[in-house]
Amino acid sequence: MRKFHSYGPVNARNHFLAPRTVLVDQSLNSLIGSNNEDGHYFTL
C-alpha cells in the first residue's frame, strides 16, 4: 500500500509522487550560469 510522505527520500514503490525531473533539469541548467556570475539560491 502506498502512503503519502512529506520528507526524506522518496521510494516510488512505497510513496505517492509527482515526478519533476524535467523541472529539476531546467532549474539546474538555469542556475549553472557563466563562470563570471556569483552563486545562486533556489528551493524546490
KAJO-V130183 format. One record per run of one state. SS is the DSSP state (hx for helix, st for strand, lp for the rest). FROM is the first residue (numbers start at 1). LEN is the number of residues. If there is no record, write none. Layout:
# KAJO-V130183
SS FROM LEN
SS FROM LEN
This chain:
# KAJO-V130183
lp 1 2
st 3 1
lp 4 11
st 15 1
lp 16 5
hx 21 12
lp 33 12
